[in-house]
Amino acid sequence: MVLTRLFKLLTIRSGGGMASQFLSSTPFGQADLSTCEREQVHLPGSIQPHGALLVVRESDHVVVKASANVANYIEFEEAIIGRSLACLGGDLDERVRENRSESLTDIPIAMRCEIGNPAREFDALLHRLPSDGLVIELEPPGPSPDLSPQIEHALQSVFACSSLKELGDQVVEFIQTLTGYDRVMLYRFDEEGHGQVFSEKCAGLMETYLGNWYPASDIPQIARRLYQRNRMRMLVDVDYTPVRIVDEQDRNPHEDFDMSLCFLRSMSPIHIQYLKNMGVSATLVASLVVGGRLWGLIACHHYSPRFVPYEIRAACELLAETIATRITAIESFARAQSELAVRHLEERVVEAMRREGDWKPGLFAKPHGLLDPLKATGAALFYEEEILTTGQVPSTEDLREIKGWLKENRDDLVVTSCLGEEDPDFTRLRKIVSGLIAVPVSAGANEFLVWFRPERVHTMTWGGDPNKPFIPSNDPSELSPRQSFAKWHQQVEGRAEPWNTGDVEIARMIGETISDIVLQFRTLRMLVVQDQLDQIKRRVKAANELSIIADENGDVILGNRLFELFPHVSKTHLKNVTDVSSIFTNSEKVLSGLVQMITQRRPWYGEVELADAKETKTWILRGDPVLSPSERLLGFVLILTDVSARKAAEQARHALKSGIIQHHEIKSLQEAHIADERYSSLISDVVGNAQRAAMEVADSVEVGTIPKMLEAIRSSVMRTDELLQRLMRHAATDQSQNKDGTN
C-alpha cells in the first residue's frame, strides 16, 4: 500500500533526474517488492509448458521464433525455426491463411487444427503482433460441448438481476458450475484500488474469503493495465518450469516480443509466490471492464493443477463482457435515480425564489431531498455572511472554522473521508464530521454547500496484514507481500463511509445548479437594489455563464465573457439586447425572438451558431424577462449556454443503436452458415441487454461522460458478438468433423 502511494506520487511529480531514474522499467523476473510496480510482465520471454508457441512472418508463414518445447510438443523430429508452417504437415498453414483476414489485434481467434504425419489435433489460438508477425499458441484439444443452453440460461439470469449483490452471487455460481474450480470469487475494486471479495462460491467446507479486503499493492498498476487488454488469464500449475522463447540463433528475444495477448504467457515470480503462499495451485481470472476502467475481477482458484480448454474460457469471457454491461446499467440506473432527486430539489429552490423572493428556503425545506442523494447525515450552506444547516452538524463556531479551512486550502470541489487527516484540529469533530464534500456555489467568493458524514467505526477484515513491511531477502518465499493470509482485523476509526464517484458527480451537479440559481438571484437583486450594483457586477463577471443583463427597455447594463469571446465586438456595438442577433449566423430568427421577448415580456430561447467562431459548437441562447414580486418588468437576462456535450451524447446514443444493429445484420449475413436459432437467440439477448444499459447511461449524471460510456457498451457488444460467433463456429467445425469421421 505504501509502495503504491509512493509510485503514484513520483509518477505525478517526476520530470527527470532521480525520480525518472527510479521509475525506469524492471525486466521480467528481476523485480522485488520495491520494484514490482515497474516489472515488465508483458515481456517474459517464456510460456507455461502445457502448450507451445510459434511466431511466423505474415508474408510467408516462416517460423522466426518458437518456444523451446515446440518440436517435442508436436512430435516433430527436425528443427522448426526457419521452416514454413506447411512443412509441419496437417492443415495448420491452411487454417492460418483462412483466418488471416480477421481482426486479430484485440481478441485471438481459436482454430481446431491438425499437425504432423500422422496428424494430431490441437487447439490453436492466433493473434497478430503490433509489428510484423503472427503468434500461434498450441494447446491440447478439448471437448466441444454445446454450451449454448448453459450460456443462454446464464445470460437470462444476468439480465434479470436488479442489484450488484444479486448479480455477483449469480455470476460466481455460473462460473464455478462451468469451470469446476474449487473457489470462484467476484473481486471488486474501490476508489483507492483496494479489492474486496464481493461474492464467493466454494466447493465443500472451505474457509470463506467473502468480505475480505486486499490492498491495492497486491496488483501493480502495470498488471491492472494488462488485465484491461487481455481479459482472460489462466495458470495451470504454480510449480511449472517456464519454457523459453528462442529465435534461430537460440537467443531469447523477450525485449521485443510483446506477449500481452498470449494465453500461455509466463507469470511474474512474485505473483507465483503469492499464490503459493495462499496454497493455490491453479487460477483462472476474467476481467470486468466497466466504462473503460477495471471495475473488478472474476477470480477462480484451484488447489491442484487444472487446465481449462478454450471453449470453456471463451464462454467465461463472453459472460464477463455481458456482466460488465449489466453492471453499467445497474450503476447508471442508481445515478439516474439520484439525478431525479436533484431535479426535484432544483424545482423546490426555483419555486421558493419565485414565491418568496429567496432561493435558500427551498434548499432546506425538505432536508431528505438535500441529504439522501449523497447519503449524508448533515449539510451546511456558507453563503455571504449566513450559515444555514440541516441534519447533524457541528456547532456554529466549528462550522466557521471549517469555512475558514475551505477558504485557505481550496477554491474548488473538496472531497475527504477523513477530515482529521486533512487537519488534526478537526479530529475532535469525528463523531459528526469525518467525511466532507464541499462544492462552490459562486466563483471566488468562499461560498460553499457542504455535506457531512460521521465517523463509521468498523472492523475491516484483510486477507493478511496489509501493512507488514517488506524485508529484503534472498529467500524466494519472501518475494510476496506476505506469507500469511490468515484473516487480519483492522479497527477503523476517524473515517466516514467513503464518497464514491457517483456521490461526487451528484454533489457537483447540485453545486452547479445552485450556482446557476445564485447567479439569477443576484442578477435580480442587482436590478432591484442599485446601491449593490458594483458588488453584484464583480460576481456576475466571475461566473462561467456567458450572459447579458438589460433594463426594462432592453438596453444593455452589463455583459461578461460574451465580449471576451468576440474581441471584434465592442460594448458600444451592443447597446440593446436586440443587437446581440448580429453575432449569430441565424441572426434574423434570433432578432425576431428577442423582439418578441421585449414586446410581449415572454421568455425566449433557441439554438444558435456563433459567427466567426474558431470552434464548431452548439449553443442555446435563452432570454428571460425579470419581474418584481408585483409583476413589474425590471429588465431582461440573456444567457448563452454551450450544449455541445449534450449534442454529442445524443449522437453517441444514435451511433450505439445503429452500430449494434448494423454490426449484427452484417455479421449475420457473413456468418450465415452458423447463424442458427441458438446464435440468433443469444445475440438478441446480448443486444437487448446493451440497449437497456444504453438507456440507463442516457440518464447518467455527467453528460460529458455519456459518449465514452456508450462507446464502451458498443465495444463490449462487438467483442461479445465476436466471441460468441467464434465459439459457435468452433463448435460447428468440430461437430462437422465428427460427422465426417475425421476425429
N, C-alpha and C positions, 0 to 999 in steps of 0.2 A: 504494500500500500504506500509506504514512504517512497519506495523507488519509483512507483508510477507517478506520484506527485512531483518528484524531483525531475523526472524525464519531461513531464508536461511543462514545468517551469522553464527548463533550459530550452525546450523547443520554442517557447514563446519569446524568450529574451535573447537567444543566441543570434549573433550576427557575424561571428568569426572568432578567431583566437581560440582560447581554451575550450569554450563551450562547443564550438564547431568540432573541435578535435574529439571532445568527449562523446559527441553524438555520431561519430563515424560508425559505419556498419561493422558487425561482428560476424565472421564466417560461420557457417553452419557447423554445429558440433563443438565450437570453441567457446561458447558462452557460459558464464556462471550467472548467479542471481543478480550481480551488479550490472551485467551487460545483456540480459535476456531480452530486454525491450528492443534491442537492435540486431538480434540474431537473424540471419538471412534464411529463414525457414523455408522459403520457396526455392532455394538453391542448394539442396542437399547433395546432389550428385550421386544418389543411391536410391534403391527401392526396397520394398518388402519382398521377401523371397517366395511368396505364394503365387507370383506371376512373373512375367518377363516383359521387357520393353525394347522397342525398336524406334529409331529416328531415321526417316528416309527423306531424301531430296524430293520435293514435289514434282520436279520436272521429269525425272527418270525412275523414281522409286528405288534408287540405290541406297542401301543402308549406310549411314555415316556415323551413327552412334548406336550403342546397344548395351543392355545390361549384361554383366559378365556371365550370367547363368543361361543366356538365351539358347545356346546350342544344346546344352543338356536338357533344357526345359522342353524344347520341341523335338528332341532326339534327332538332331542334325549333326552329322559327323564332321563337317568341314567348317572353316571359318566363315562367319556370316557377314561381318563388316566388309564393305566394298562390293557385295553381291546385290543383285536386283531381287526384289520380292518374288519375282516369277521363278527364281532358282530354288525357292523353298518348297515348291510343289503345292498341290492343293489349289484353293481358289482365293487365297488371301489377297493377292495382287489384283485380281478381278474385282473383289468386293471393295477394296480401297478406291479403285477407279470409279466404281459406281457411285460412291458416296462423296467423292472429292468436291462436287459442286455444292454440297450442303454448307450451311453456315457452321463452321467448326471452331470458332474463336471463343465462344462462351460456354457451350454445352457439348461435351464429347458425344459422339454417336456410337451406338453399340452395333456390332455385326457378329452373327454366328458364322464362323468360317472353318475351313479345313487347311491343314498344313502337313507336308511330308508325304512320303510314299512308302508304305501305305498311309493314307490320310488319317489324321487325328483331328477331332473337333476342339475348337477353342472359342471362348467369347473374346472378341477384340473390341477395344474402346479407342476411337480415333478422334484426335483433335489437331488443330493447326497451331504452330508456333507463331509468335509475332514476327520473327524473321523467317527465312525460307526453311520449310521443313514440316513434315507430318509426324506426329507421335502416335505409335501403335502400342497399346498395352494389351497383353495377352493374359487371360485368366482361365481357370478351369471352367468348362461349360456347366452351367447349372440347369436344373429342370425348367421347363417353360410352362408353368401352370397358367390357367386362365384366371387372372387376378381381378377381372372386371367386376364380378359380384361383390368381392370384399371392398374394392375401391369405391364402387357406387354406394354401398352401404355407409362407408366412412364419410364420403362427401355429403350425403344427405344428412347425416348426424351433425357434421360440422356446420352446415348451413342453418340447422335448426337451433344452434347454440346462441343464447342471447347474452351470456356473460363470459368473461375471460376464464373464470374458475371452472365453469361447466365445460368450456372448450378445452381447457388444459387437461381435465380429467378424462374426457373422451379421447383426446389425442394419445396420451400415454398408453391407454388400454388398446387402441387400434395398433399402435406401433409394436407393442410387445407381442400381440397376437400374430402380427405379420412377420416379425423377425425372430422371435423366440429368445431374446436376450433376458438375462436374469433380472436386470433392473432397467427401467426406462423412466427418464426424468424430463420434465419441461423446466428449463433453466431460464429465468427472466432477469434481465439487467435493469438496475435502477439508474437514476440520473448521474450518479458518480461512477458507474461502471461495475459496481459490486453486483454479484449474481445471487439469486435465491432460488432454491428448488421449489417451484410454484405448484407442480403436480408430480405425482410419482406412482408407478406401478411396479411391484416387486413380486418375484416368484417365491413361494414358500414363506418361511418365517424370518426373512432377512431383516436386519436393522434398517429402520427407515431414515432417509435423509430429508424427508419432507420438512420444509420450513428452514432448513439450514442455509446460512449465508456463506459466501466465499468471496474473498477480497478481489478487487479489480486487478491486482498484480498477478493473480493466478493465470490470467490470459493476457499476454502482452498485446499492445496495440497493433504490432505488425501481424500477429496471428489473427486478431479480430478483422483486419482488412482482408486477410486471406479467406476467412470464413465467409465474407461477403461475396468474394469472387467464386470460390469453389464451395458450393452449398452442401456437399455430401463428402464425408471423410470416414475412412474405415481403417482400423488397426486390427489385424488378425491375431497377433501374438506378441505380447510385450517382450518376450525373450528371443525375438527374431535376430538374426545376424544380417545386417544390411548388405545388399548386393550392389557393387559399384557400377556406375555408368562409364563406359570407356569408348574411345574412338579408335581409329585404325592404328595409331601409334601406342595404343594401350594407355593413353592418358585419361585422366578424369576431368572432363571439361565442365565442371559444375558451375564455374563462374559465369558462363554464357548460356547456360541451359535452364531456362525458367520452367520449373515443374509445378507451377501454381495449379494447373488443371489436371495433374496426374493423380489418379486414384491410388496408384502404387507408391507414391512418394513417401520416402522415409520421414519419420517424425523426430522432432528435437529430442536429444538425450535427456534434457531437463524434463520435458513432458513425459517421456517414457518412465523416468524415475519417479515422477509424481504419481503416475498410475500404479507403479509397483508398490509405492508406499501405501496406496489405498487398497492394495490387494486385488486390483483389477487386471485381468489378462487380455481382454479384447474390448474394443469400443466401436460404436457407430454413431456419428454425430451429424445432424441435419441443421442447417442454419435457418432462422426465421428472420427475414429481412422485411421490415415494415417501413414504408415511406422512405426507402433509401438508407435506413440505418439498421444496425444489427440489434434487433429487439430482444432476441433470446436464442436458445439452442434446444433442440431435442437430443438429449444425450443418452445413449444406450451403453450399459456396462455388462460384461460377462466375466465370470470368474474362472473360465477356462478358455483356451483359444477357440475362436469362432470365425468362420468365413461365411459371408452372405453374398449370394450371386447377384449379378447385375439386375435381373428382373425385380427382385425384392428391393434393392437400393433405389431403383428408378421409381418404384411405387411410393417409397418413403419420401423421396424428393418431391414427387408430384403432390403428395399430401401436405408437405411442409409449405409449398408455394400456396396452396389453397388455404391453409390455415393462416398464413401471413395476410392474405387478402381479407379473411374473415376478421382478423384482429383489427385491421384498418377500419372495417365497417363498424365494429363494436366501439372502438375508441372514438371514431368520428361521430357516432350517434350520441355518445356521452357528452362530447363537446358541443354538439348541436343543442342538446337539452339545456346546457349551461348558457349557451348564447341566447336561447329563448328567454331565460330568466333575466338576462342582461337587457334584452329588448323591453321586457315589462318594466324593469327598473327605469329605463330611459323614458318610457311613456309617463310614468308617475312623476318624474322630475320635470318634464316638459309641461305636464298638466298643472303642477304646482306653480311653475313660473307664470303660466297664463292666468291661473285663478288667483294666486296670492301675490304675484309680482316678485316672488323669490323662489329659486330652484331648490334651495337646501332642505326645506321641509319634505319635499318629495323623495329625497335621498334616504331620509331616516324614518319615513312614515311607517314602513313595514320592514323592521330590522332583518327578518329572514331573507327578504329579497336582496339585501346587500351582503349578508353573511354566507348564505347557503351556497351560492355558486362557487365560492372558494373554500368551503368547509372551514370557515373561520369562526372564532368564538367572540371576537370583538372587532370594532372598526373605529377609526377617528379621522376627522377631516380637519386639516390645518389650512384655513382659508382666511386670508387677510389677518385680522387680529383675533379671529374666533377659533375655538377648538370645540367641535361638535363630536359626540361619541354615541355609540350604541353597543350593547353586549358587555362582555367582561373586558375592562380596560384599566390601565394603571391610573394613579391619581393625576390631577391636572398638572401638578409640578413635574411629575415624572414624564408626562406627555410633552411638556415644554422642553425637557432635556432631550427626548427623542427627536423632537423637531429641530433642535439645535444641532444634534448629531447628523441628521439628514442634510442640514444646510452646510455643515463643514465637510462632509465626506462625499456627498453625492449630488448630482443635478439631474439624474435620470432615474429610471426604474431601479429599485433596490429589492433584492431577494436574499433572505437568510433564514436558515432553520435553527440557528444558534446565535442569538443576539449577544449572548455573553461572551462568545469567542470574538465577535467583532469589537466589542468594548466591554472589558471586565466590570465596569461600573454598573452595567445593566444585568449582571448575574442575579442580583437581588430580586429582579422582576420575573424570574424564570417561570414561576407558577402561573403567571398571567400572560407574559410575553417572552416566549423563546423563539417563536417563528414570526417573521415580519415580511410583508410585501408592501412597498410604498410606490405609488405612481404619481407623477406630477400632474396637477390639474391646470397648470398655467406655465408659460415659459419663463424661466429665470426668476420666479417670484417666491421661491421656497414655500410653495403651496402644494400639499400632498394629500392624497387619500390613502390611508394606511389600514391594512388588515392584520390581525394578530391571531396567533395560535399559542396555547400554553405549552409548557413542558410536558412531554409524554414519557414518563418513567416506564421503561420496559426492559425486558431481557432479550438480547439478540443471541441466537444460537448459531455459532460459527462451526464450520467443519474443520476444526483445529484452530489453534491460536493464530489469528491473522497478524499479530504484532510481534511474533517471535523473530528476533534479529537474525540476520544472515552471518554465519561464521565461516570464513574461508577454510576449505579443507580439500585434501586430495582424495578423500573417500567419495566415490560416486553416489553413495546413499545420502550424502549431504547436499547434492545438487538441487533437490527440490525445495520449495518454500518451507516445507515442514515434513517431518517423518510421521507425526501422529495426526490422525484425522478424528480422534475422539472429540465428541461434542465439547465445545468451549463456550461457556456462557459469559456474556458481557452485559453488565448492568449499565444501561444508557440513561444518563441524567442530563438535564440542561438543554435538551434538544427537543424540538417540536416535530410533529409529523412533517416530513419533507414536502415542500411545494413541488409539484410535478410540472411538466411543460404545459399541460392544459390549464393548470392554475395560473401560470404566468401569462398565458395568452388571454384568459378571461380578465385578469387584472388590467392588462394593457388595454383591452377593449373598453372596459369600464372607464379607465382613465382618459382615453381618447374621447369617449362620449361626453364625460363631464367637462373635459377641456373645451369641446365644441360649445357646450351649453354655457360654460363660463364666458366664452368669447361673446356669445349672443347676449348674455345678461349684461355684460359690461358695455357692450355696444348700446344697449337700451339705456343704461344709466348715463352714458355719455350724451345721448340725445336729450335726456330729461334734465340732467344736472350739469349745467355749463361750467360751474366752478371746479368740476373734477375732470375737465376735458384733457388737460396736459397729462395727467397720470394715466387715464384710460388710453390715450394715444400711444403711449410707450408700450403698454401691454398688448394692444391690438397689433402694433407693428412687429412685436416679438412673436406673434402667433404664426403657425405654419400655414394657415389658410390664406389663399390669395383673395383679398376682399377689398370692397369699396363701400364707403358709408356716405350717404347723401341726405340732404334735408328734405322737407316736405315737397319742394319743387323739383327734386331730382338733381339739384346742384351738388357737386362732389365736395364733401367736407374732409374726408381722409381716405387714403388708399395705402396699402402696404406693399408687399412684394410684387404686386402686379406691375408696378412701374419698373422694378429691377429686372423683371423678366423680359421687358421690351425697352431696351435703352433708347431706341429711336422715338419712343412715345413719351413726351414730356407731360408733366401735370397740367400745363397750360392747354394741351390738346384735349384733355378730359375734364371739361368744365361741368358737363352734365352726364348722368349715367347713360343717357342715350348715345353719347359719343363712344362708349365702350364697344358698340357694334362694329366700329371700323377696324378693330384688331382681329376680327374673325373672318374666315372665308365665307361663311354664310351670314353676311352682315345684314342683309335685308330681313331675314327671318328673325334675327336677334333684335334688330331695331323695332320691328313690329311687336315683339313680345314685351320689350321694355316700355314702349309707349302704352301698351295695354296695362302693364303693371302700374304706371303712374296715373293714368286717367281713371282706371277702374279700381285702383287700390286692391289689386288681386295678386297673389303670388304667381310667379312665372319661372319655369326652368326649361332648359333644353340642352341637347348635346351640341357642342361647338368644336371647331377646329381652329387652332391659332394660326394666323397668317405669319409667314416668315419664321416659323419655329424651326430650330435645329433638329429636334426630335419629333417623330410622329407619335403623338399621344392623343388619347381620347379624354375630353374634359366635359364636365357638366357645369353650366352657368345657372345659378339659382338666384332669383331676386325676390325679396320679401319686403312688404310694407311693414313698418314698425308703428304699432298703435299704443296709445296710452291706455290705462285701465278704463278710461271713459270713452274709449274708441276714437280718440282724436289722432289724426295722422301726424306722426312726428318726423318720419323720414323713411329711408329705404336702405337695405343692406344687400349688396351683391357679393356672392361667394363663388369662386371658381375652384372646382374640385377635380383632381386627376383621378379618373376611373379606369385607367389603363389596366390595372391589375384585375379589376372585376371583369373587364372585357376578355382579358387573357384567360381567366378562369372559365368563362363561357365557351371560348374557343377550345380549351382543353377538354371540357365535357363533351363537346360535339366530336372532337377528334377521337376521344376514347371510344364513344359509342360506334362511330362509323369505322374506326380502326379495328375494333374487335369483330364487328360483323363482316367487314371486308376480308380480314385475315381468315376468319372461319370459312367463308364461302370459297375463297381461293384455295385454301388448303383442302377443303372437302373435294373440290374438283380435281386437284392434283393427285390426291391420295384416294381416288375413288375405289381402288381395289381393296382398301382396308376400311372404308367408311361404312361399316356395318351398323346395326342398330345399337350395339354396345358403345361404339365410339360416339355416335350422334347423341345418345343419352348422356354420356359422361361430359362431353364438351359443352352441351347445352346447359348442364348444371353449373359447370365452371364459369361460362359466360354470364349466366344469370346471377351467380354469386358476385362476380365482378361488377355487374351493373348495379346491384344493390349497394355494394361498397361505394361505388362512384356517387350514388345518390346521397349516401351519408356524408361523404367527403365534401360534396357540393354545399353542405350546410356547416362546414367547419368554421372555426373561429377566424383564422388568419387567411384572408382572401389571397394574399400573395403566395401562400404555400400550396394552393389548390392545384395549379398546373403540375407541380412536381409530384404531388401525391397521386394525381390521376395518371401521370406518366408511369409511376411506379406500379400502379394497378395494371395498366395496359401491358407493361413489360412482363409482369408476373403471369398474366393470362397467356401472352405469347409463349412464355417459357413453359407454362403448364401444358399448353396445346402441343408444343414441340415434344415434350417428354412423353405425353400420352400417345401421340402418333408413333413415336419411335418404339415405345413399349408394345403397342398393338401390332406394329409392323414386325417387330422382332418375334412376337408370339405367333403371328400369322405365318412367317417364314419357317419357323420351326415346325409348326403343325403341317405345313405343306411338305416339308422334307420327311416328316414321319409317314405321311400318306404314300410318298414315293418310295419308301423303304430305304432312304439314304442314310438313316440313323442306324 
